[in-house]
């Protein structure tokens, strides 16, 4: 009997639709008050389609946000009659984004406070040494930064390498086991180093799903150098 397709469930470990919007706004370097709604909507839908193709289970909030963006996009196409003082439709999404950023900033400040016993039974990792040795800023990486990096890997796969006709299929659990062996040996590794030059598309997807699962299991932490853009995974 063939194994059921692996499905990644988005829970509290990963971001929601508002985080995806903020990611796209920052990626395109646009003003929250002047969002190019057509561009952001298209990129948002493209990201949702990619996550669906990877069997990433999307919560209803993602679909609802897509509907809101589509509605705002359609309202932007309507002609504005002279003398009308109608509010910019984009404010319907700009205001919640600003409120969300304020709440997220407050939550991050609370999370930085020392908690009694918060380091108990935590395996030491070289991530602290890495962060302290960096002259430039290093930031934590979320799901959508990983998806961007994943898409770049896919683009580098030649067309004749995109189809896997092998009969043997490795499971996500098996892939995690192999990745653990790599991390046990090296401690940390860059995202790109996890993929060989002649890797098949199926293996790229399997590796990506295994990384997501390891993040959910708190086996790895991911950081990105802001200047070089290099993403590094650390074994915890």
Secondary structure, 3 states (H helix, E strand, C coil): CCCCCCCEECCCCCCCHHHHHHHHHHHCCCCHHHCCHHHHHHHHHHHHHHHHHCCEECCHHHHHHHHHHHHHHHHHCCCCCCCCCCCCCCHHHHHHHHHHHHHHHHHHHHHCCCCCCCCCCCCCCCHHHHHHHCCCCEEECCHHHHHHHHHHHHHCCCHHHCCCCCCCCCCHHHHHHHHHHHHHHHCEEECHHHCCCCCCHHHHHHHHHHHHHHHHCCCEEEEEECCCCCEEEEEC
